[in-house]
Amino acid sequence: MYDFEKLLVSNSPVKVMVFQSKENSYNDLFKHIKSAIKTYKQGSDCTYILACYLYVNETNMFKIARVDVKQGVVSELAYV
C-alpha cells in the first residue's frame, strides 16, 4: 500500500498501478485502494488504471480495472 500512497500524491492525469495479490485478498485490497482514492482530495481529475497479477488454479492472469475519479466510475476492464 505504501507504493500506492506515493501514486496518490503524484501529479498526472493518468496513474497506473501494477501489483500482485492472492485471489482471496484481491477484493479487500481493491476496496482499500478505492477508499484511499475517495479520501485523497487532490488529483480529482485523474484516472487510475489498476492491474493486479493473480495466480489462480495454476493459471497466470491479470485483473484490470479503471477508476475515473472525476466521474466516480469504477470499471472492471478485463481478466487477461
MOVEN-V353293 format. One record per residue. N is the residue number from 0. RES is the residue in three letters. SS is DSSP state (a for helix, b for strand, c for the rest). NEAR is the number of other C-alpha atoms within 12 Angstrom. Layout:
# MOVEN-V353293
((N | RES | SS | NEAR) (N | RES | SS | NEAR))
This chain:
# MOVEN-V353293
((0 | MET | c | 19) (1 | TYR | a | 12) (2 | ASP | a | 14) (3 | PHE | a | 26) (4 | GLU | a | 19) (5 | LYS | a | 16) (6 | LEU | a | 28) (7 | LEU | a | 32) (8 | VAL | a | 20) (9 | SER | c | 19) (10 | ASN | c | 16) (11 | SER | c | 16) (12 | PRO | c | 21) (13 | VAL | b | 22) (14 | LYS | b | 29) (15 | VAL | b | 24) (16 | MET | b | 28) (17 | VAL | b | 21) (18 | PHE | b | 24) (19 | GLN | b | 24) (20 | SER | c | 24) (21 | LYS | c | 21) (22 | GLU | a | 22) (23 | ASN | a | 13) (24 | SER | a | 16) (25 | TYR | a | 25) (26 | ASN | a | 17) (27 | ASP | a | 14) (28 | LEU | a | 21) (29 | PHE | a | 32) (30 | LYS | a | 16) (31 | HIS | a | 17) (32 | ILE | a | 31) (33 | LYS | a | 30) (34 | SER | a | 20) (35 | ALA | a | 24) (36 | ILE | a | 33) (37 | LYS | a | 25) (38 | THR | a | 15) (39 | TYR | c | 21) (40 | LYS | c | 15) (41 | GLN | c | 19) (42 | GLY | c | 23) (43 | SER | c | 25) (44 | ASP | c | 21) (45 | CYS | c | 29) (46 | THR | b | 29) (47 | TYR | b | 37) (48 | ILE | b | 31) (49 | LEU | b | 35) (50 | ALA | b | 27) (51 | CYS | b | 32) (52 | TYR | b | 25) (53 | LEU | b | 25) (54 | TYR | b | 20) (55 | VAL | b | 18) (56 | ASN | c | 9) (57 | GLU | c | 8) (58 | THR | b | 12) (59 | ASN | b | 17) (60 | MET | b | 21) (61 | PHE | b | 25) (62 | LYS | b | 30) (63 | ILE | b | 27) (64 | ALA | b | 30) (65 | ARG | b | 28) (66 | VAL | b | 34) (67 | ASP | b | 25) (68 | VAL | c | 29) (69 | LYS | c | 19) (70 | GLN | c | 14) (71 | GLY | c | 18) (72 | VAL | b | 19) (73 | VAL | b | 24) (74 | SER | b | 19) (75 | GLU | b | 20) (76 | LEU | b | 17) (77 | ALA | b | 16) (78 | TYR | b | 18) (79 | VAL | c | 17))
